[in-house]
């Protein structure tokens, strides 16, 4: 098992803020809009550098999406920012009608996604957003795993034409990817090559998958771990190549098991190379108030649950063998 270490922890939303600033420096057409959450979205540095390219819309998220769509018609590259719940569920009609349907070059950037929003509770912990967004034709869906990857992804989507949903979070998490990485939309990242099981992880679950892989290695289980940061378009080639080698799959995500990464993987396998699969995801429920760590454990989104899923799916593979 390849060893990953870290010297610092940082929230992925700060990666977005720093990436937005860098994207603004590189391209004068980049503009930012916020729905009264500048601090939470880490947009302060962009505003200081480019005050004339920032629009405070207030608590009017639907209006923000409409304005962003209009700005894109004039050649601007608008980045909208608010919590994931408000970025998707509250404004789905506006995104569908004003952005996705006409392929507008709008970047919908969503913080505080999933259970790790923590104490704010179920009303703010959206667990359906990946499903909502990936069903929109032409929408690119990205869910990053650490500060560096989020910064790189933010810069990359500014250079990509078309609507994008970029999902990130609130808690501080280990920084374990390269600071100078080039983010490739739609290209999975091989975290660790293995032969016994394929673990496809996204977002905060990538680090948990690494922790699980280390413990599994101690037990003689050789796990292949792949970071699926781009859920749509899915890197089908990487998925199928891995499963052809290992013969079984675990998917890990901070999202409802319905409609997320696991379902995208299952659909691909069902139409190409069927294989036993186990899900590490929220089991069709809402969240609740608690610390991020408490909630991740209670809802089965940690290394121990990934290990249990691996052992179960390997057992199924052997029974089918």
N, C-alpha and C positions, 0 to 999 in steps of 0.2 A: 504494500500500500504506500503510495506516494505521500510524503509528509508535507502537511501545510501548517504553517505557523503564522502568527500575527503579533504585532507589537502595539497595535492600536485598535480601538473600537470606535465606530462612528455611525451615525444614522444615514440611511440611504437617501433621505430627503436632502441632506447637506450635499451629497453628490450631485443631486439635481440642481441645487442652487449654484454650485460652482461650475457645473457643466453649462448651465444657462448663461452665466456670465461669459464663459469662454466662447460659446456659440455666438453671443452678441458681439464680441470683439472680432470674430472672424467674418461675420456677415451682417451688414447694416440693415438688412431687411428683417432680421429677427426682432420680434416685439413680444411683450409679455402682458398677460391679463390676469387679474386675480379677483377672487370673490371674497374680499375682506379677510384674507388669511396670509398676509405677506410674511409674517414671522414664521408661521408653521410651514410654509412652502420654501423658506430660505431664499426669498427673492430680493432681500435688502441690497445686496451688492450689485445686482443688475440695475436696480432702481437708482442707486448712487451713480453708477457709471453712465446710465442711459435714461435719465428721467423723462425725456421726451418720447421714449419708446415703451413706456409703461402706462397701463390703463387700469385704474382701480374701479372695478365695476360695482363693488359692494355685494350685499347678500342678494344677488340676482343672477344665479348660475345659468339659467336658460338664456337670459340676455347676453351673458358673457359668451356663450357658444355662438349665438347669432352674430355678435359683433366680430368674433374671431373669423367666422365664415366670410363676412363682408371684407375684412382686412385682407384675407387671402386672395380675394378677387383682384385687389389692387397690387398684388405681387409681394405682400408682406408674408412673413412666416410666423404666424401667431402661436405662442405657447400659452395655454390656459392652465391655471393652477387653483386647485382646491382639494378638499378631502375626496377620497375615492368614492365614497357613498354619494356625494354631491356631484362628482364628475361624471357619473354614469347613471345611477338610478333616478336621480332627480331630473336629469336633462336628456334622457334617452331619446325622446321624440325629436328634440332639436339636433342631436347628433345624427340621428338617422336621416332626417329630412334635409337638414341644412349643410351637413358635412359629408357623411358617407355616400349618400345618393348621388351627389355631384362631384365626388372625389376631391373635396377641398383639401388644401395643404395645411391642415390644422393639427397641432400637436396637443393632445389632451393629456395633461400630466397630473397624476393623482397620487397624493400622499395619504398616509394613515390608513393603508389598505389592510384588510384581514383582521384576525383576532388581536394582533400585536398593537393595535390602537390602545388596547388595555382598558383602563378604568372608565372610559367614556361609554362603554357598553354596547349592547346589541344594535341599538338604533344607528350607530355610527360604524360598526364593524361590518362592512359589506363583504360578503363571501360569494357573491354571484357575479361580480363585475367582469371577470375574465370571460365567463360564458356569454354575458350580454354583448361584450365588445367583439369577441371573435366571430359571432354570428353575423356581424355586419359585413357585407361584401366590400372587399378592398381595404378593410381596416387591418393595420399591422398592430399586433399586441405583444408588448414587451414587459417582462417582470424580472427585475434585476436583483442580484444577490448581495452586493456590498457597495460601499461608498465609491470605490474606483470604477466598478462596472457601471454604476448608475451615472457617474460623471461622463464616462466614455459614451454611454448610450444616448445621453442628452445631446452631446455634440453630434453624434452620428445621425440622429433623427432630423436635425436641422438641415442636413445635407440630403435627406431622403424626401422625394416628392410623394405626397399622398398623406391621408389621415393616419395618425398613430395614436395608440393608447399606451402610455408609459406609466407603469405601476411601481410604486416604491413605498417605503414605510417610515414609521416614527422611531422605533427603538434603536439603540446603539447596538451594532453587531460587529463581529470581527472583520477587519479588512484583510483579505487573503488573496485577492487578484492583483495583477500587475498594475502599477500606477500609470505606465505608459502604453497600456494595451490599446489595440485598434478594435473597436467594436464592430462586428459584422452582423448586420441584421439577417436573421434567418439561418445563421450558422451556429450549431451547437458547439459547446466547449467541452472537450474531453478532460475531465478532472482526474480520473484514474482509470487506467486500462485493467480489465479483469476478465475472468472466464466463466464464473459460476452464476452470476446474476447481473442484470442491467438495472441500475437505479437511475431513473430520470427525475431530476429534481429542479425546482425553480424557486426563485426568490429566497426568502429566509431559510428555506428547507435545504438549500445547497450545503450550508455549513453543517447542519444536522446530519446530512448524508455523509459528509466527510468524517464526522465523529463516529457515525455508525460503521463506516468502512474500516476505520482503524480497529474497532472492537471486533468486527467480523474477521479481520485478518488474523487477529490473535487466536481465533477459533478455527483457523484454517479455511475460511470462506473468502474467495477471491472476487470481490465486487467491482464491477465496472460502474463508475459514477460519471454521469454526463449532465452538465448544466444546460437545461433548455431555457435560456433566457428569452428567446423569441418563441412564443407559443403559436403565433401565426405571423408569417408562414412557418410551419413546422419543418424542421430539418429531417425530412423523411429518410433521406439516404443514411444519415448518422444513426437514426433509430433502428432501421431495418438491418443495417450492418452489425450493430451491437447485438440485437436479439438473435440474429442468425448464428452468432458465436455462443451466446449464453443460454438461450432457450427459455428464459423466464424473465419477468419484469416486475419491478416495483416503481410506482410513481409517487412523488412526494411534493405536496403543495399546500400553501396556506389559503385554502379556497374550498368551497363546497365540492364534494366528490362528483356532483352532477355538473357537467358543463365546463370543467376545467381542463388542466393539462392531461390528467388521467384519461378522460374521455377522448381527447384528441389522439393520444397514443393508442387507445383501444380501437378506435375507428380505423386507424392506419393498419394495425396488426390484423384486424378482422378481414380486411380486404387484400391483405398481402401474405403475411406469415403469422397465423394465429398462434398464440403462446399464452401460458398461464400468467396472470397479472394480479397483483395486489395493490390496493390504493392506500396511501397514507394521506388523508384529507379529512376535512370536517364532514361528518356523516349526516348530511341533509338536515342541518339544524341552524338556528341562529346562535350568536355568541352570548356573552354576558360580561359583566364588569369583573375585573381582576387584573393582576399584574400580567404583563406579556408572558413571563415564564410560567406562571400558574395556569394560564389559559392554554398555552402550547402543550403543556403536560396533560391537562384535563381532557383536551380534545384530540389527543393522540398525535401531536405534530412535533415529535422530537426523535432523537437518535434511538432511544429504546424501542419506540414503536416502529421505526424503520427496520431495526434488527429483527423484531418479531415478524414483520411482514416478509422480510427476506427469507427467514427460516421456513415460513409457511409456504411461500411460493416455490422454494427449492424442493420441499417435500412433495408438492403437487406435481412438479416436473418429473420427479423420480417415479411417482405413481403412474404418470402417463407414459413413462419411458419404455 
